[in-house]
Structure formats: structure tokens, C-alpha cells
Amino acid sequence: MNKVYTVKLGRAKCAVDLGDGSERGEYVSQDYILSRLGRPHRAVSLMYCYYPFDKEWPQRISEAVSGEDISFQWDYPYDDYFPYTGGIGGSREGEPFTSMRDIRRHGQDVILTITMDPAVTDEQLAAIGDDLRSFGRMFLRINHEATGNWFSFNKRASYQEVADFYCRAVRIIREHAPNVMNNLCIGGIEDMNSTEAVKEKEFSQAVKDTDIWSVDKYLALHWGWPYDIAEPGGRTQKRSSVRKIFSLTKRSYERFCQINGGVPKPMLMSECNADGDVTGASGQAEMVRLFYDMIKEEKAEWLSGVCFYQFRDRGRLGLEIQDPNCPEVGIEQPVMQVYRDIISDEWFRPEMTEGAEASLPAVLRWGSSEDAEGIAIPVHLERDPVFFELNFRDSSNLMIEIDGRWFYKSPSAKCLDLMPAFYGKEPCGERDTVLRIFAPPASGENDISTDDGLMNYYFTLESLPEIRLRYEPAEQSLD
């Protein structure tokens, strides 16, 4: 371990994002998710709502209102997401800020979805922008699925008013938080015979004003959950062909480009999955595999990223199902292993480029999960190790990668076991590998008092961890 090199973390050909918490499930810590999946995501998506003029606010509406007259998930006075507790008169000590800090400490960006009352004032929007300034590069999705008719904002305003509100929100939040990328999520092309996007006239200016385009398209979905059961002939469920969903998404992107005068912007699928309520668990896994395979096989570089909705679900839209006996426990579904394989594929992995020889102390820069500078340490392995540990003398906050497996080191951790990088693999014998180290913000927030703090966080690594590498057990077998 004589030499150290610089390494640059860059974009994947198609980024993978992950939903974590919504009306259907609670937030799961990033430590747990990383241990289950083995790598961080480009971004993690959170679901919140903001209806500050309602008498029940800021309670979660399903807890504030009796469910006696509720027969559909979106029948409540406002959307049953977790309340956004910031803004004017609010606090940044609660949600979503606690979860946002957890996400960023673990080397991921935040996708913050907020459904909100179109009557929200300019001052309230400005306060939300101020809330988000210290969270680096992040994605904000206001009033998603805006061409639908189920969310409260669509019941309180016309489509044109919803579109105009989006443009106003983008303008104001951009002034206060230029680090935020605004994500317009509308239906796009929903009919193979159509040449126009849904509500195209109303949302054409929003298509031009936003930073990112996105659609939510499910391979299969039971939207009647949890108020009915998906059975053959049911009216609250649907299953589409994988090819159709891929084609509709591509045509939506192409139409948005035409509306924008031929100028492309990043295109995302902000929610995608197959609902196990409709397909069964094995069918879900197969449809998800086919869809991601199609992205790779068709070299769909027009698609910037896909967000899998979601990690743990009380229904069957998760990599795990929430254990009905213990909400803190998840039950792995067949799609979990399929998804592990998908995110290990080169097409969906971030690019890492090693550079010149470096020296310590080294200044590590964290811009985003697609733009960071760290260090690379060559490691020679005589054979597969029995013990491979890193021992630290500092309180650094690090993301560490070896052989495609990622590990998180919190400021309080002093020893990190890297052996999971070798479990379940074929023996590889003597070889050279590389240990890569990056430093996302320990607090989850940037220091915005610095010149470029809106977009960058810096950490000085004074010394390397001590490596304990052993090829034999502490005691040999006596048998």
C-alpha cells in the first residue's frame, strides 16, 4: 500500500434510484438498505405533502380523519403522505430533513416529492427553497402525476392552474435554491395511437421551464390497494406488456423534446415496478428483469434514470414486504435478488475513473453521487482472504468500495469488515484489486457559507486506514 491515486465518481449510463417510504410503507434506514443491496443508489426518493391551509395540518391525514368514509387511498381531504414539516413556521429538525441527512451521509442524492396545495404563496415556496439550500445537488418533484385526477391538488385546481403553479414554484425555488433540479412528472404519451402528451396544451410551458422530465409508469399495478383485493376481472388493477411501457416512456421523452423546440433534457422514470398483487411474486421479478434488460439491450441512453418504487411496502410493491407481525422487519421477495443483479450490471453502475498519483493529506470533494473525487488504494491479494478489515483512527464519514461492494463508515465507526465483498463468489486466487474511498458530508448537509458550498462538500483525509489482511483463520482446525 505504497501508492495512492485520485479517483473520480461519475454517471452511469442509466442511473438507478430507489423509493423509500410513502403512503404504503415507512422509511427504512440507509444502513439496512446498503447491507441488503450492496451498493448505494444515485438518489433515494421520499414522499411528503404540504397543505398548510387545511384545518388538520400538519397531521398525517389518515391519522387525523376517521377512515369510515374512505374507500380509496386518495379519498382523504389531502394526500396521505408524511407531512413536510419545514417552511414558514416549521422546523428542519423533523421530517423530511432527518431522512434527507441519512440519505446524503450514505453517498446518495435526495429525490424529494411534495404534493402541495396550489394556493401555497410565493413566500411559502421561498421558505421551502431556503430549507433545501444545504442539501447539495438534489431533485425536487412537486405535484407529481399532475395530469391525473386522484391527488388533492388536482381536485382543488384546474389542470392549467396546476401547471401554472408548477412554473411559479420552479421560478421561486430556483431563485432560493439553485442546487435543486426541478422534476416535472406528468403522464406523457399514454396511448400508443396518440401523437400528443396528456394535457399537453396546459403543461407545455412547464415542460419548457423544468430541469427534468419524468413519467410514472407501472408494468402492473393494483391501485385499489388496500381497500380491495386484486382478483381476476377486478376493476382496480392493470397489467401491461413490458415492451409497451418502454415504448410509451420513449415516446413521452421524444414528445417532450418536440415541445421544448428539439432541445433534450434529462428523462427519468420516477416510479416503476410491477405489482405483485397482480402478477404474483415470481411474475413481478420476471417483469422487472425484462424491463431493465430492455433498457440495457436497446442502449437507451436517452433514459437518464429509473426509480424502483419501493424498498419496503405494506402491499406487494416492494423488494421487501413489511412483516405484519413486526413493522420494523421486512420479508424479502424474489424481486430482491433480481434487483441486486440489475444494479450490479455495468450499464447501471456509476463510472469510476482513476487518475494521477496522490499524496496525503488529501482533499476529497463530494459534489453529488455522480460527481465526486476520492482516492484509490491498490491492494494485492495473495488469495481469497479470511479476514479483511479497515481500522480507523479518525472520525471520518466515508463511502468505501471494493470489488463492486460498497460499505459505509460512520464518524463513530473504528473498524470496518470488508469480507462481505467476497461472500458468495467463486474463488479468484492471487490478484490485484482497488479500494476506493469517498467522503460525503458527515452531517448530511453542505457548508453553504463557503464559495461553492451549495454544490460541493470538502473533507481532508489526513491518513489511510490500517488494513488487517489475513489468509488463514486465527486457529486451525484440529480435525
C-alpha positions as CSV (number, residue, x, y, z in Angstrom):
1,M,0.0,0.0,0.0
2,N,2.7,2.4,-1.0
3,K,0.9,4.5,-3.6
4,V,-2.4,6.3,-3.6
5,Y,-4.3,7.6,-6.6
6,T,-7.1,10.0,-7.3
7,V,-10.4,8.6,-8.5
8,K,-13.4,10.3,-10.0
9,L,-17.0,9.1,-9.4
10,G,-19.2,9.8,-12.5
11,R,-22.5,8.9,-14.1
12,A,-23.9,5.6,-15.0
13,K,-25.3,5.1,-18.5
14,C,-28.7,4.8,-16.7
15,A,-28.8,5.7,-13.0
16,V,-30.8,3.6,-10.5
17,D,-32.8,5.4,-7.9
18,L,-34.9,3.9,-5.1
19,G,-38.2,4.8,-3.4
20,D,-38.0,4.6,0.4
21,G,-41.2,5.4,2.3
22,S,-44.6,6.6,1.0
23,E,-48.3,6.2,1.8
24,R,-47.7,2.4,1.5
25,G,-44.7,2.0,3.8
26,E,-42.4,3.6,6.3
27,Y,-38.8,4.9,5.8
28,V,-36.1,2.3,6.1
29,S,-32.6,3.3,7.2
30,Q,-29.9,3.6,4.6
31,D,-27.6,1.3,6.7
32,Y,-30.1,-1.5,6.4
33,I,-30.7,-0.9,2.7
34,L,-27.0,-0.8,1.9
35,S,-26.4,-4.1,3.8
36,R,-29.2,-5.8,1.7
37,L,-28.3,-4.4,-1.7
38,G,-24.5,-3.9,-1.5
39,R,-24.3,-0.6,-3.2
40,P,-25.7,2.9,-2.8
41,H,-28.2,4.4,-5.3
42,R,-27.8,7.6,-7.4
43,A,-30.7,9.0,-5.4
44,V,-33.4,7.9,-2.9
45,S,-37.0,9.1,-3.3
46,L,-39.1,10.4,-0.4
47,M,-42.8,11.2,-0.4
48,Y,-44.3,14.2,1.5
49,C,-47.2,16.6,1.3
50,Y,-47.7,20.3,2.2
51,Y,-51.3,21.6,2.8
52,P,-50.7,24.3,5.3
53,F,-54.2,25.9,5.0
54,D,-56.1,22.8,5.9
55,K,-57.5,22.6,9.5
56,E,-56.0,19.1,10.0
57,W,-52.5,20.3,9.0
58,P,-49.7,19.3,10.0
59,Q,-51.1,15.9,11.0
60,R,-50.8,12.9,8.7
61,I,-54.3,12.9,7.2
62,S,-55.0,9.2,7.7
63,E,-54.4,9.7,11.4
64,A,-56.4,12.9,11.7
65,V,-59.5,11.7,9.9
66,S,-61.7,8.7,10.5
67,G,-61.5,6.1,7.8
68,E,-65.2,5.3,7.8
69,D,-66.0,7.1,4.6
70,I,-62.7,6.2,2.8
71,S,-62.9,3.6,0.1
72,F,-59.9,4.7,-2.0
73,Q,-56.3,5.7,-1.0
74,W,-56.8,9.3,-2.2
75,D,-60.3,10.0,-0.7
76,Y,-58.9,11.9,2.3
77,P,-59.1,15.7,2.5
78,Y,-55.4,15.9,1.4
79,D,-52.9,13.3,0.3
80,D,-51.9,10.7,2.8
81,Y,-48.1,11.2,2.6
82,F,-45.9,12.2,5.6
83,P,-46.3,15.9,6.3
84,Y,-43.5,18.3,5.2
85,T,-42.6,20.0,8.5
86,G,-40.4,22.8,7.1
87,G,-41.4,26.1,5.5
88,I,-42.7,29.2,7.3
89,G,-43.2,28.5,11.0
90,G,-41.9,24.9,10.6
91,S,-38.8,23.1,11.7
92,R,-35.9,21.5,10.0
93,E,-35.3,19.1,12.9
94,G,-38.0,16.7,11.8
95,E,-39.1,15.1,8.6
96,P,-38.2,15.0,5.8
97,F,-34.8,16.5,6.9
98,T,-33.8,13.7,9.2
99,S,-34.2,11.2,6.3
100,M,-32.6,13.5,3.8
101,R,-29.5,13.7,6.1
102,D,-29.4,10.0,6.3
103,I,-29.5,9.6,2.6
104,R,-26.7,12.1,1.9
105,R,-24.4,10.8,4.6
106,H,-24.5,7.5,2.7
107,G,-23.4,9.0,-0.6
108,Q,-26.7,9.4,-2.3
109,D,-28.7,12.4,-3.5
110,V,-32.3,13.1,-2.4
111,I,-35.4,13.0,-4.6
112,L,-38.0,14.9,-2.6
113,T,-41.6,14.5,-3.8
114,I,-44.0,17.1,-2.3
115,T,-47.7,17.2,-3.2
116,M,-48.9,20.7,-2.2
117,D,-51.9,23.0,-2.3
118,P,-51.7,25.2,-5.5
119,A,-52.8,28.1,-3.2
120,V,-49.4,28.0,-1.5
121,T,-47.9,31.5,-1.5
122,D,-44.7,32.8,-3.0
123,E,-43.4,33.4,0.5
124,Q,-44.1,29.8,1.4
125,L,-42.4,28.5,-1.7
126,A,-39.4,30.7,-1.0
127,A,-39.1,29.2,2.5
128,I,-39.1,25.7,1.1
129,G,-36.3,26.7,-1.2
130,D,-34.4,28.1,1.8
131,D,-34.9,24.7,3.5
132,L,-33.2,22.9,0.7
133,R,-30.2,25.0,0.1
134,S,-27.8,23.0,2.3
135,F,-28.6,19.6,0.8
136,G,-26.4,19.8,-2.3
137,R,-27.5,18.6,-5.7
138,M,-31.0,17.2,-5.2
139,F,-34.1,16.6,-7.2
140,L,-37.5,18.1,-6.3
141,R,-40.7,16.7,-7.7
142,I,-43.7,19.0,-7.0
143,N,-47.2,17.7,-7.6
144,H,-46.2,14.5,-9.4
145,E,-48.6,12.7,-11.8
146,A,-50.1,16.1,-12.3
147,T,-52.2,15.1,-15.3
148,G,-54.1,12.6,-13.2
149,N,-57.2,13.1,-11.1
150,W,-56.5,11.4,-7.8
151,F,-54.3,13.8,-5.8
152,S,-55.9,16.7,-3.8
153,F,-54.2,19.4,-5.8
154,N,-56.0,18.2,-8.9
155,K,-59.3,18.3,-7.1
156,R,-58.7,21.9,-5.9
157,A,-57.5,23.4,-9.2
158,S,-57.8,23.0,-13.0
159,Y,-55.0,21.4,-15.0
160,Q,-54.0,24.8,-16.2
161,E,-53.8,26.2,-12.7
162,V,-51.8,23.2,-11.6
163,A,-49.4,23.7,-14.5
164,D,-49.1,27.5,-13.8
165,F,-48.5,26.7,-10.1
166,Y,-45.6,24.4,-11.1
167,C,-44.0,27.1,-13.2
168,R,-44.3,29.6,-10.4
169,A,-42.8,27.1,-7.9
170,V,-39.9,26.4,-10.2
171,R,-39.1,30.0,-10.6
172,I,-39.2,30.9,-6.9
173,I,-37.4,27.8,-5.6
174,R,-34.7,28.1,-8.3
175,E,-34.0,31.7,-7.0
176,H,-33.6,30.5,-3.5
177,A,-32.0,27.0,-4.1
178,P,-30.1,26.9,-7.4
179,N,-28.7,23.5,-6.2
180,V,-32.2,22.0,-6.7
181,M,-33.1,20.3,-10.0
182,N,-36.9,20.5,-10.6
183,N,-38.5,17.4,-11.9
184,L,-41.8,17.7,-13.8
185,C,-43.7,14.4,-13.6
186,I,-46.7,14.2,-16.0
187,G,-48.4,11.4,-18.0
188,G,-46.6,12.0,-21.3
189,I,-47.8,9.7,-24.1
190,E,-50.3,7.2,-22.6
191,D,-51.9,5.9,-25.7
192,M,-49.8,4.1,-28.5
193,N,-52.1,5.7,-31.1
194,S,-51.6,9.3,-29.8
195,T,-49.0,11.8,-31.0
196,E,-49.6,14.2,-28.2
197,A,-48.9,14.1,-24.5
198,V,-51.8,14.0,-22.0
199,K,-52.9,17.6,-21.2
200,E,-50.1,18.9,-23.5
201,K,-51.7,22.3,-24.0
202,E,-51.9,23.0,-20.3
203,F,-48.4,21.7,-19.4
204,S,-46.3,22.9,-22.5
205,Q,-44.8,25.8,-20.6
206,A,-44.0,23.6,-17.6
207,V,-42.2,21.2,-20.0
208,K,-40.0,24.2,-21.1
209,D,-39.4,25.6,-17.6
210,T,-38.5,22.5,-15.7
211,D,-35.0,21.0,-15.4
212,I,-36.0,17.3,-15.7
213,W,-38.8,15.4,-17.4
214,S,-40.3,12.3,-15.9
215,V,-43.2,9.8,-16.0
216,D,-44.5,7.3,-13.5
217,K,-45.3,4.1,-15.4
218,Y,-46.0,0.7,-13.8
219,L,-45.7,-2.6,-15.6
220,A,-48.5,-3.8,-13.4
221,L,-50.4,-2.0,-10.7
222,H,-53.2,-2.7,-8.2
223,W,-54.3,0.9,-7.4
224,G,-57.3,-0.3,-5.3
225,W,-54.9,-1.4,-2.5
226,P,-55.6,-1.6,0.4
227,Y,-59.4,-1.3,0.0
228,D,-59.9,-4.3,-2.2
229,I,-58.2,-7.4,-3.3
230,A,-56.8,-8.0,-6.8
231,E,-58.7,-10.9,-8.3
232,P,-59.3,-11.9,-12.0
233,G,-61.7,-9.5,-13.6
234,G,-61.1,-6.8,-11.0
235,R,-61.5,-3.1,-12.0
236,T,-58.8,-1.6,-9.9
237,Q,-55.8,-3.3,-11.4
238,K,-53.9,-3.5,-14.7
239,R,-51.1,-5.4,-16.3
240,S,-49.2,-4.1,-19.4
241,S,-46.6,-5.6,-21.7
242,V,-43.0,-4.6,-20.8
243,R,-42.5,-3.5,-24.4
244,K,-45.5,-1.2,-24.3
245,I,-44.3,0.6,-21.1
246,F,-40.8,1.0,-22.6
247,S,-42.2,2.4,-25.8
248,L,-44.6,4.8,-24.1
249,T,-41.8,6.1,-22.0
250,K,-39.5,6.7,-25.0
251,R,-42.3,8.3,-27.0
252,S,-43.0,10.6,-24.0
253,Y,-39.4,11.7,-24.0
254,E,-39.4,12.4,-27.7
255,R,-42.7,14.4,-27.4
256,F,-41.2,16.5,-24.6
257,C,-38.2,17.2,-26.8
258,Q,-40.5,18.4,-29.6
259,I,-42.5,20.7,-27.2
260,N,-39.1,22.1,-26.0
261,G,-38.1,23.1,-29.5
262,G,-36.0,20.0,-30.1
263,V,-33.7,20.6,-27.1
264,P,-33.4,17.5,-24.8
265,K,-33.4,17.4,-21.1
266,P,-32.8,14.5,-18.6
267,M,-35.6,12.0,-18.7
268,L,-36.5,9.8,-15.7
269,M,-38.9,7.2,-14.7
270,S,-39.7,8.5,-11.3
271,E,-41.7,5.4,-10.3
272,C,-41.5,2.0,-11.9
273,N,-42.3,-1.6,-10.7
274,A,-44.6,-4.5,-11.3
275,D,-47.2,-5.0,-8.6
276,G,-47.0,-8.5,-7.0
277,D,-50.7,-8.2,-6.2
278,V,-51.4,-8.5,-9.9
279,T,-48.5,-10.7,-11.1
280,G,-47.6,-12.8,-8.1
281,A,-44.1,-12.6,-6.6
282,S,-42.3,-14.6,-9.3
283,G,-44.2,-12.7,-12.1
284,Q,-43.1,-9.4,-10.5
285,A,-39.5,-10.5,-10.5
286,E,-39.6,-11.6,-14.2
287,M,-41.3,-8.4,-15.4
288,V,-38.8,-6.2,-13.6
289,R,-35.9,-8.2,-15.0
290,L,-37.3,-7.9,-18.6
291,F,-37.7,-4.1,-18.3
292,Y,-34.2,-3.3,-17.1
293,D,-32.8,-5.8,-19.6
294,M,-34.6,-3.9,-22.3
295,I,-33.0,-0.6,-21.3
296,K,-29.6,-2.2,-21.5
297,E,-30.1,-4.2,-24.7
298,E,-31.5,-1.2,-26.6
299,K,-28.8,1.1,-25.2
300,A,-31.4,3.6,-24.1
301,E,-29.1,6.4,-23.2
302,W,-32.0,8.9,-23.6
303,L,-33.2,7.5,-20.2
304,S,-31.2,9.1,-17.5
305,G,-32.5,7.0,-14.6
306,V,-35.2,4.7,-13.3
307,C,-36.6,4.8,-9.7
308,F,-37.7,1.5,-8.4
309,Y,-40.8,2.0,-6.2
310,Q,-40.1,1.0,-3.5
311,F,-37.8,-0.8,-1.0
312,R,-40.3,-2.0,1.6
313,D,-44.0,-2.0,1.1
314,R,-47.1,-3.0,3.2
315,G,-48.5,-4.3,-0.1
316,R,-46.6,-6.1,-2.8
317,L,-44.8,-3.2,-4.5
318,G,-41.5,-3.7,-2.6
319,L,-38.3,-5.5,-2.7
320,E,-39.5,-6.5,0.8
321,I,-43.0,-6.8,2.2
322,Q,-43.5,-5.3,5.7
323,D,-43.9,-8.1,8.2
324,P,-47.5,-7.8,9.6
325,N,-46.2,-9.0,13.0
326,C,-43.4,-6.5,13.3
327,P,-43.3,-3.4,11.1
328,E,-39.6,-2.9,11.6
329,V,-38.9,-6.2,9.8
330,G,-39.0,-6.8,6.0
331,I,-39.7,-10.1,4.2
332,E,-37.5,-10.4,1.1
333,Q,-39.3,-11.0,-2.2
334,P,-38.0,-12.8,-5.3
335,V,-37.5,-9.5,-7.0
336,M,-34.8,-8.6,-4.4
337,Q,-32.2,-10.9,-5.9
338,V,-33.2,-9.9,-9.4
339,Y,-32.7,-6.2,-8.5
340,R,-29.3,-6.9,-6.9
341,D,-28.2,-8.4,-10.2
342,I,-29.6,-5.4,-12.1
343,I,-27.8,-2.8,-10.1
344,S,-24.6,-4.8,-10.3
345,D,-24.6,-4.6,-14.1
346,E,-22.2,-2.2,-15.7
347,W,-24.9,-0.3,-17.5
348,F,-26.4,0.8,-14.2
349,R,-23.2,1.3,-12.2
350,P,-21.6,4.7,-11.8
351,E,-18.4,5.2,-13.7
352,M,-15.2,5.4,-11.7
353,T,-12.0,6.7,-13.3
354,E,-8.6,6.5,-11.7
355,G,-6.2,9.4,-12.2
356,A,-2.8,10.6,-11.1
357,E,-0.8,9.6,-8.1
358,A,-1.8,11.5,-5.0
359,S,-0.4,12.2,-1.6
360,L,-1.7,12.6,2.0
361,P,-3.3,14.7,3.4
362,A,-5.8,14.5,0.5
363,V,-8.7,16.8,0.0
364,L,-11.8,14.8,-1.1
365,R,-14.6,16.6,-2.8
366,W,-18.3,15.5,-2.8
367,G,-20.4,17.2,-5.4
368,S,-23.1,14.5,-5.9
369,S,-23.4,10.8,-6.4
370,E,-22.5,11.4,-10.0
371,D,-19.7,13.9,-9.3
372,A,-17.2,13.2,-6.6
373,E,-13.4,13.0,-6.2
374,G,-11.8,10.4,-3.8
375,I,-8.7,8.3,-3.5
376,A,-7.9,4.8,-4.8
377,I,-5.6,2.4,-3.0
378,P,-4.2,-0.6,-4.9
379,V,-4.3,-3.8,-2.9
380,H,-2.6,-7.1,-3.8
381,L,-4.4,-10.3,-2.7
382,E,-2.3,-13.5,-2.4
383,R,-5.6,-15.4,-2.4
384,D,-9.1,-15.1,-1.1
385,P,-8.8,-13.5,2.4
386,V,-10.2,-14.9,5.6
387,F,-10.1,-11.5,7.3
388,F,-10.1,-8.1,5.6
389,E,-10.7,-5.2,7.9
390,L,-10.0,-1.5,7.9
391,N,-9.1,0.2,11.2
392,F,-9.5,4.0,11.5
393,R,-8.0,6.5,13.9
394,D,-10.3,9.4,12.9
395,S,-14.0,10.4,12.9
396,S,-14.3,10.5,9.1
397,N,-17.6,9.8,7.3
398,L,-16.8,7.6,4.3
399,M,-18.2,5.5,1.5
400,I,-15.8,2.7,0.5
401,E,-15.9,0.4,-2.5
402,I,-14.0,-2.8,-3.3
403,D,-14.9,-5.3,-6.0
404,G,-18.2,-3.7,-6.6
405,R,-19.4,-3.9,-3.0
406,W,-19.9,-0.6,-1.1
407,F,-19.5,0.0,2.7
408,Y,-20.4,2.9,4.9
409,K,-18.1,4.2,7.6
410,S,-19.9,6.5,10.1
411,P,-17.9,9.1,12.1
412,S,-18.1,6.8,15.2
413,A,-17.1,3.6,13.5
414,K,-13.5,2.5,14.1
415,C,-13.4,-0.9,12.4
416,L,-15.0,-2.0,9.1
417,D,-15.2,-5.6,8.0
418,L,-14.9,-5.9,4.2
419,M,-15.4,-9.6,4.0
420,P,-19.0,-9.4,2.6
421,A,-17.3,-8.3,-0.7
422,F,-16.0,-11.8,-1.0
423,Y,-19.0,-13.9,0.1
424,G,-20.9,-15.9,-2.4
425,K,-18.2,-15.6,-5.1
426,E,-16.1,-18.1,-6.9
427,P,-12.5,-18.3,-5.5
428,C,-10.3,-16.0,-7.5
429,G,-6.8,-16.7,-6.3
430,E,-3.9,-14.2,-6.4
431,R,-4.9,-10.9,-7.9
432,D,-4.8,-7.1,-7.7
433,T,-7.8,-5.1,-6.6
434,V,-8.5,-1.5,-5.7
435,L,-10.0,0.1,-2.6
436,R,-11.8,3.3,-3.3
437,I,-12.7,5.9,-0.7
438,F,-15.1,8.9,-1.0
439,A,-16.3,11.4,1.7
440,P,-19.9,12.6,1.5
441,P,-20.9,15.1,4.2
442,A,-20.9,13.7,7.7
443,S,-23.9,15.8,8.8
444,G,-25.8,15.1,5.6
445,E,-25.6,18.9,4.7
446,N,-23.1,21.1,2.9
447,D,-21.5,24.2,4.5
448,I,-23.2,26.8,2.4
449,S,-21.1,29.6,3.9
450,T,-18.3,28.7,1.6
451,D,-17.9,29.9,-2.0
452,D,-19.2,26.7,-3.7
453,G,-20.9,25.2,-0.7
454,L,-24.3,24.9,-2.5
455,M,-22.9,22.2,-4.7
456,N,-19.7,20.9,-3.0
457,Y,-18.5,19.5,0.3
458,Y,-14.8,19.0,1.1
459,F,-13.1,16.7,3.6
460,T,-9.4,16.4,4.3
461,L,-8.3,12.8,4.7
462,E,-5.2,13.0,6.9
463,S,-4.3,9.3,7.0
464,L,-5.2,6.0,5.5
465,P,-7.0,3.3,7.4
466,E,-4.8,0.4,8.7
467,I,-5.5,-2.7,6.7
468,R,-5.8,-6.1,8.5
469,L,-5.5,-8.7,5.8
470,R,-5.2,-12.4,6.8
471,Y,-5.3,-15.5,4.7
472,E,-5.6,-18.1,7.5
473,P,-8.0,-18.3,10.4
474,A,-6.8,-17.3,13.9
475,E,-6.8,-21.0,14.8
476,Q,-6.5,-24.0,12.5
477,S,-8.9,-27.0,12.6
478,L,-7.9,-29.8,14.9
479,D,-10.0,-32.4,12.9
